[in-house]
């Protein structure tokens, strides 16, 4: 079946991609009206305002909604590459072009022995399920860098590390793609590249790292897993409320700090578990990294970060769809069910924002149910993904040799490295 699908993919992939992306562009350009609040104002108002400040040679030092690492300036300023278009229109066009570039990477990665076109299909289908929000945030650009880093890991570990560093300076989370990469070369390349870029931004633009102080008073965002406590508590007399805080709708009031602390503690536990997995997988007794290990580990790591975070924004699903698509490029990946659960959570995310966001903010029974199902799917994907990663090649030891293995001393690509991968 997959062989037949692979033969048809070159025809159907661009057709379905083109049709769905045309609809997305029509929505963000307001040729078609998408139900619910306008999701494009972040670009036309907030991003454009930041762009005006950045063009003066400084970061938005007094704007607490600027919560991004310094390389985010590159994404915010990118519409300047199309000076003949209005800022928001240029941003949407570049987001669509980046979307196409990710598809091209995934399509090429899905060719060859041990590969599958299903990864490209995950991207083609998953992205439009989020609705126009996906083109109204710069996360598709960040995801593109993370996808490129994972696909480069087999043949060009240093390039992979440099891309991971760039991604981390765009939005932090792409640093997690390093978790499952074999050997020290990508880590060293990431450290050197990241330090160099950080110094460059620090000396060239004031306020490059001001974002680190802008989240001290964050509450619990209304879409996060931890927020369900307060959604339910509001019906039993909880005295807090929902306010626009640091650019998002958050719960503020009694016990919010406690839930926030628990979330941070769970994140620490998750990262500790990842560290333990990495130590087990790196034992010298046998090569334990299969070709799909880097993608599977990155997917699980970002899932852990997402479900334990105090904030889950709709664009987080763009990250998961992108990483899940890379996993599905490998037929041996153990993330089939977790990726399917993420895809199931994606349209529910479009429902809770923007379509039924008023119900979520008001903690109506419909809003609570929708959020509980969506977050439940993400938690289930996290637990199943973590279990599969733990029981993968790192668990089975020498038996893992039945899958393609990346050897630390090999200078050429494994036989199943996707043709044309960066």
C-alpha positions, 0 to 999 in steps of 0.5 A, spaced: 500 500 500 505 504 501 509 503 495 502 505 491 501 511 495 509 513 494 507 512 486 501 517 487 504 522 491 508 526 486 501 528 483 496 528 489 501 532 494 502 538 490 494 538 488 492 537 495 497 542 498 495 547 493 488 547 494 488 547 501 493 553 501 489 557 497 484 557 501 488 559 507 491 565 503 484 567 501 482 567 509 488 571 511 487 576 506 480 576 507 477 574 501 474 569 504 471 570 511 473 565 517 468 565 523 470 567 529 475 573 531 480 576 526 487 572 527 491 576 522 491 582 527 497 579 530 501 580 523 498 587 521 498 590 528 503 587 533 508 584 528 508 590 524 509 595 530 515 590 532 518 591 525 518 599 525 521 598 532 526 593 530 528 597 523 531 603 528 536 598 530 533 596 537 529 591 540 522 592 543 525 594 550 518 596 553 513 591 550 512 586 555 509 582 549 515 581 546 517 574 549 522 571 543 529 570 542 533 575 538 533 571 532 525 572 532 527 579 529 529 576 522 522 573 522 519 579 523 523 583 519 522 578 513 516 582 509 521 587 507 524 582 502 518 583 498 517 591 499 512 591 493 507 588 498 504 591 504 507 588 510 501 583 512 500 581 505 508 580 504 508 576 511 502 571 509 506 570 502 512 568 505 509 563 510 506 560 504 513 559 501 516 556 507 510 551 508 512 549 501 519 549 502 517 544 508 513 540 504 519 539 499 524 537 504 519 532 507 517 529 500 525 528 498 526 525 505 520 520 504 524 517 498 528 511 498 529 504 502 525 505 509 522 511 507 515 513 506 511 519 503 506 519 509 510 524 512 509 529 507 502 527 507 502 529 515 504 536 513 499 537 507 493 535 511 495 537 518 497 544 517 490 546 514 486 543 520 489 549 524 485 554 520 488 561 518 492 561 524 498 557 521 499 563 516 498 569 522 504 567 526 511 566 525 511 559 527 511 555 520 518 559 519 521 556 526 518 549 524 521 549 517 528 550 521 527 544 526 525 540 520 531 541 516 535 540 522 532 533 523 533 531 516 540 534 516 542 530 522 544 523 518 549 526 513 551 533 516 551 533 523 554 539 524 549 543 519 544 540 523 547 543 530 547 549 527 540 549 524 538 547 531 541 553 534 538 558 529 531 555 531 533 556 538 534 563 537 528 564 533 523 561 539 527 556 544 524 550 543 528 547 536 533 546 541 530 540 543 531 537 536 538 535 539 536 530 544 536 524 539 542 526 535 547 521 535 554 523 537 557 530 539 558 533 533 551 536 532 551 539 540 558 542 539 556 545 532 549 548 536 553 551 542 558 554 537 553 557 532 548 559 538 554 563 542 556 566 535 549 568 533 547 570 540 554 575 541 552 578 534 545 580 536 547 582 543 553 587 541 549 589 534 542 591 537 540 593 544 535 589 548 537 582 545 535 578 551 530 583 554 525 577 553 528 573 559 525 578 564 518 579 561 515 573 563 516 573 571 508 575 572 505 570 567 499 566 569 496 560 567 494 561 560 486 558 558 488 553 553 494 549 557 493 543 561 493 546 567 488 551 566 483 545 566 483 546 574 481 553 574 476 552 568 472 547 573 474 551 579 470 557 576 463 553 577 465 552 584 466 559 587 473 560 585 475 567 586 480 568 580 478 570 573 481 571 566 485 577 564 489 579 558 496 578 560 503 578 556 499 578 550 494 572 552 488 570 556 490 567 562 488 565 569 490 570 575 488 569 582 488 564 588 492 558 587 495 560 580 502 560 582 501 553 585 499 550 578 504 554 575 510 551 579 507 544 578 507 545 571 514 548 571 516 542 576 513 537 571 517 540 565 523 539 570 521 531 571 520 531 563 527 533 561 530 529 567 526 523 564 529 525 557 536 526 560 536 519 563 533 516 556 539 519 552 544 517 557 541 510 556 541 510 549 548 513 549 551 507 552 557 504 548 555 497 549 552 497 542 550 502 537 543 504 539 541 510 535 536 508 529 535 512 523 529 515 526 531 516 533 532 523 532 526 525 529 522 520 535 526 523 540 525 530 538 517 529 537 516 526 544 521 532 547 516 537 544 510 534 546 513 533 553 514 541 553 507 542 550 503 539 555 507 541 561 507 548 559 503 554 563 501 556 556 499 552 550 498 556 544 494 554 537 501 555 533 504 549 538 500 544 534 504 547 528 511 544 531 508 538 533 505 537 526 512 538 523 516 534 527 510 528 527 511 529 519 519 527 520 517 521 524 512 519 519 518 519 513 521 513 517 517 507 516 520 504 522 518 510 526 515 508 533 510 514 533 505 512 528 499 512 534 502 519 537 502 522 531 495 520 529 493 523 536 496 530 534 493 530 528 486 528 531 487 534 536 489 539 530 482 541 528 480 541 535 485 546 536 482 550 530 475 549 534 477 552 541 481 558 537 478 562 534 472 559 533 469 557 540 474 561 544 469 565 547 466 559 550 473 557 552 475 564 556 468 563 559 469 556 561 462 554 559 461 546 559 462 546 551 469 550 552 471 545 558 469 539 554 473 541 548 479 543 551 479 537 555 478 532 549 484 536 545 488 536 551 487 529 553 489 527 546 496 531 547 497 528 554 495 521 551 500 522 545 505 524 550 505 518 554 504 513 548 510 517 545 515 516 551 513 509 552 515 508 545 521 512 545 523 508 551 522 501 549 525 503 542 532 501 539 535 504 546 531 499 550 532 493 545 540 494 545 543 489 539 536 487 537 536 494 534 541 493 529 535 490 525 533 497 523 538 502 520 543 505 525 547 511 525 554 509 527 558 515 530 565 513 526 561 513 519 563 519 515 558 517 509 551 517 510 547 511 512 544 507 506 537 510 508 539 517 508 533 521 504 536 523 497 537 530 497 537 531 504 540 537 506 
